[in-house]
Amino acid sequence: MPQYLVPQESAEFEAFRDGKRIDPLTYSSAYTDDLKRLQGEGKSKGRVHIVNRPLSEYLRFEFSRYYAPHVAAGEEIRILDVTERDNPLSGVRDFWMFDRSKVVLMHYEDDGTQISRELYEGDPAPFVEYQRIAVAESVPFLEYVSE
């Protein structure tokens, strides 16, 4: 998904457009505090984002505003760039997976507006495999942005 349009971030997106940036090493929020707590408990949280270049303005915002400080706080973010290759997860919809046992499917309008989430009631095994493929085929966020 090239963008996730949610009203609560519109002011921050406009600030980004105006050239304002946060310091990912000093930024703090309830989310980054939770990431640090989880890491202290020996737990982890991660994601893989599938992208195409050139990165949209929204993705550049997302990388700067969310991914950089989240990685600094301990989230394992990976990027799977499919610009010059086949997408190994073509047709797989956006999902969250919790403890490899619960899956939530994400639903969006064509423009990226998130409209709903749905608890998947089926066998999570295919999603465990999707996660394995996503991790194997991606690179860590900091490696991707340093290229």
Salt bridges, closest charged atoms under 4 A:
GLU12 OE1 - ARG65 NE 2.17
GLU14 OE2 - ARG17 NH1 2.91
ASP34 OD1 - ARG37 NH2 2.44
GLU41 OE2 - ARG37 NH1 2.94
GLU41 OE1 - LYS43 NZ 3.41
GLU57 OE1 - ARG17 NE 2.94
GLU62 OE1 - HIS49 ND1 3.63
GLU75 OE2 - ARG47 NE 2.78
GLU75 OE1 - HIS70 ND1 3.52
ASP81 OD2 - ARG53 NH1 2.76
GLU84 OE2 - ARG53 NH2 3.78
GLU118 OE1 - HIS107 NE2 2.78
GLU129 OE2 - ARG132 NH2 2.73
GLU137 OE1 - ARG85 NH2 2.59
